[in-house]
């Protein structure tokens, strides 16, 4: 058994997990429309590889790009490309962006599965390629391309794969139910990832209350008789599921500020990602569905659903028995870090782990902020050991240099400080605003630096030209003088 | 269906300033009850005068500043200041003492600096020190605890003393008041008496002074409850008691006939009230964990130094105000190591 470490701060939050944890996973089925946003993350835009009115089948690639951080999107059911147009995408600022919309035909035809691969006989590069082609990204929420993460480069000595099954946000139980329903896929996926990374140690970290998941995973692991992979149970504390926090709890290692886990020899992947990797490599199936928790008192039936990626949220709400009368806010993700959606005609994407339809008494309403009384509860709760209170003063005063000095960019925006603040100050909003101001300023100063360089170069060139001109004139004069002198000498000799 | 979009976190806050202040007030009840038992009903009159004055002053200033009046009064911070000041005053102090102190605390020490959260000095202690240096006589006129009182005042007597400054007939000022244990210790040490001889005096009890020691223990009970409720940071009382205790132990071990025991210092005067209720005022204290320990140690050490070598018998108010001055610097030099950063 590994020693359990801890990080500073964190919160024991009421889990609300029972709402969805007990019910079996239901299949949300094929919706009438599937919507696929083409922007994967800022700056990473896919191109549609299908045209309007094309017929597509499940598993067919419909969008891809050359970009290093791009992963293809596969149609999740059969139908025709109905439109390629701007639709609301799941984004904190409620943006509309280019989406492919597929009108499904209900036949749910699929491409034949690719030939299953025995990963033990393949090079890591081949496995990474399979994972990329299957469209797999981190399913824990960040949606970073898994194949990229599996290639940390020769400079970093990675020795451990850490599978993140710590579902620390309240309400969310999709990983928990996945581990119970498909323990074998998780274990197999872990072994594939370990092979792709060529590491000898794999750890699956799950929270202590997940007793059923632990039992099922242990059974599955028993059958594999693999001594390099182990399961650890860690205390349920928010935000243990944060990558750097989890690494600290499980291994005692601290990922350096601004660094990545590979810097301390660890690659972290979500358990759902591992299961998707298993499906892709061992069964030849690309990522077209995932498990999503649909919960909150704002829906009538709370449960985990197997959902086709691209399904509009409104369809899932219908599957969950519709909204209850006191629904107030629709959140993608959990109540701590999830973002509120302006409407439900927005699709779920690969990163969507939870749809929380919250009622009035589950969420904070309009907050009336009081003055900070410097109680320090925020600092006690901060998992990064920041001084949220000082950051608040400095960000409020637009004292951006001080914000940087107090390590603003180490803030993971987990929201702990804000939840414990007795003055109800929207702290995280101040930090977000200060961060973006600093970034904007950095960009501006970069721009002005470029302009200055250009101007300096221009002055240099001018000076050089002048000098060259003067030099040429001087040489000309000298040559002329020489000729004159020569002529004069000749005259004398004559 | 349309929804409003709000940024995360969406979870409801788990605490509020109102609740914090209310808990502080509740935790003061055992101490106040003990004060009332040993020193008479005057404490309740002081609290009433201070609370009403503070509330009216705060309402007036808020109105002037164009701030919400009712919502702000509801945070109970003015009431906490008023009660802390009131329980520090002699229980037969004339009414205007309490009024002047409360006005100074709320108007000058709190609101002239920007109100709750912005005041650099503990308002109650600023008010107390103003009174102590301006009106030393009424500020040191404490009645004896009930165990050794020779005259017993009725409720009407006390009210007359406070509001009309009239002593009951045939009772001299000297019969009405008695030196506090700290006072008596300081005066008689000055007269070259030994600690053991002084402690045979009638005002001294088991640990420190008769009556006083039980009041202090009652404040300790309330303070421990605040710790348990996580309303106050343990670092400050721990640091304060450690700082005072260490210096007192040092003095006591060098010369126990000239320096009173650590137990005496810890249970005398306002030590325990100060450790758990006054030094822990978050607004004016250091805010980092390490800074708070140093802040507490500093107050504890200052209390001892002023008690022994200063001009005043007790020193909690002065020490807290002096430490308030250091709080911002303490916060700056005790910033914790951020996750993933080098030490």
Interface residues (C-beta under 8 A of the other chain):
Chain A: X7 X8 X13 X92 X94 X170 X244 X248 X254 X255 X256 X257 X258 X259 X314 X323 X328 X329 X330 X331 X333 X335 X336 X337 X338 X339 X340 X341 X342 X343 X344 X356 X358 X362 X363 X364 X367 X368 X370 X371 X372 X373 X374 X375 X376 X377 X379 X380 X383 X384 X385 X386 X387 X389 X390 X406 X407 X410 X413 X414 X415 X418 X419 X420 X421 X422 X423 X424 X426 X428 X429 X432
Chain B: X1 X2 X3 X4 X5 X6 X7 X8 X9 X10 X11 X12 X13 X14 X15 X16 X17 X19 X20 X71 X75 X77 X115 X116 X117 X118 X233 X282 X283 X285 X287 X288 X289 X292 X331 X335 X336 X337 X338 X339 X340 X341
